[in-house]
Amino acid sequence: MKKRERILEVLKNKNFQDFDVESKELWLRAKIVMQFITLREKRGLKQSDVAKRMNITRQMIAKFESMANSPTMTFLVKYANALDTEVDVLVKGLDLVEEIHGE
């Protein structure tokens, strides 16, 4: 849970324009990761469920969700497919997920 708290702390910072480039990238990654986690949990899926759908290890999902590594676009697309959604919807925000899928 500490890693999730770290991600949430990054997201709480409202002074995005004051960020340097590296901090902006971290903020965006944190936002995307939290959206993936939230949707995964909303779908009632565990990390192991998503990993099985992607044919990878649960540890790879954990590393992505804890921001321990930077995923490739291929990974993001496969993760989104495992959640039955699109990457662009997740990047734009969960409110669009609800709007598009009627959730």
C-alpha positions in Angstrom: 0.0 0.0 0.0 3.0 2.4 0.5 3.6 2.5 -3.3 -0.1 3.4 -3.9 0.2 6.2 -1.3 3.4 7.5 -3.1 1.5 7.6 -6.4 -1.5 9.4 -4.8 0.9 11.9 -3.3 2.4 12.7 -6.7 -1.2 13.1 -8.1 -2.2 15.5 -5.3 0.3 18.1 -6.4 -1.9 20.7 -8.2 1.0 23.0 -9.4 1.7 20.9 -12.5 2.9 24.0 -14.4 5.7 24.5 -11.9 7.1 21.0 -12.5 10.3 20.3 -14.3 10.1 17.9 -17.2 11.0 14.8 -15.1 8.3 15.6 -12.5 5.7 16.2 -15.3 6.5 12.7 -16.7 6.3 11.2 -13.2 2.9 12.9 -12.6 1.5 11.7 -15.9 2.8 8.1 -15.3 1.2 8.2 -11.8 -2.1 9.4 -13.3 -2.2 6.7 -15.9 -1.2 4.0 -13.4 -3.9 5.0 -10.9 -6.5 4.9 -13.7 -5.4 1.4 -14.7 -5.5 0.3 -11.1 -8.9 1.9 -10.4 -10.4 0.3 -13.5 -8.8 -3.1 -12.7 -10.4 -3.0 -9.3 -13.7 -1.7 -10.6 -13.7 -4.8 -12.9 -13.1 -7.0 -9.8 -9.8 -8.2 -11.2 -6.7 -9.1 -9.2 -3.2 -8.5 -10.6 -2.9 -12.2 -11.2 -6.2 -12.2 -13.3 -4.8 -9.4 -15.6 -1.4 -11.2 -15.8 -3.1 -14.4 -16.9 -5.1 -12.5 -19.6 -1.9 -11.0 -20.8 0.1 -14.2 -20.6 2.7 -12.6 -18.3 3.7 -12.9 -14.6 1.8 -11.1 -11.8 5.2 -9.5 -10.9 5.2 -7.7 -14.2 1.8 -6.2 -13.4 3.0 -5.3 -9.9 6.1 -3.5 -11.2 3.9 -1.5 -13.6 1.4 -0.6 -11.0 4.0 0.4 -8.5 5.8 2.4 -11.1 9.0 0.3 -10.6 9.4 0.2 -14.4 8.4 2.1 -17.5 6.0 0.0 -19.6 6.2 -0.2 -23.4 3.3 0.9 -25.5 2.7 -2.8 -26.3 2.4 -3.6 -22.6 -0.1 -0.7 -22.1 -2.2 -1.9 -25.1 -2.2 -5.5 -23.8 -3.1 -4.3 -20.3 -5.9 -2.2 -21.6 -7.2 -5.1 -23.7 -7.1 -7.3 -20.5 -9.4 -4.7 -18.9 -11.6 -4.6 -22.0 -10.9 -1.0 -22.7 -8.6 1.2 -24.8 -5.4 2.9 -23.8 -6.6 6.3 -25.0 -9.6 6.2 -22.8 -7.5 5.5 -19.8 -5.0 8.2 -20.7 -7.8 10.7 -21.1 -9.5 9.8 -17.8 -11.8 7.3 -16.1 -14.8 9.7 -16.6 -14.6 8.8 -20.3 -14.6 5.1 -19.5 -17.9 5.6 -17.7 -19.3 7.7 -20.5 -18.2 5.4 -23.3 -19.1 2.1 -21.6 -22.1 3.3 -19.6 -20.6 2.4 -16.3 
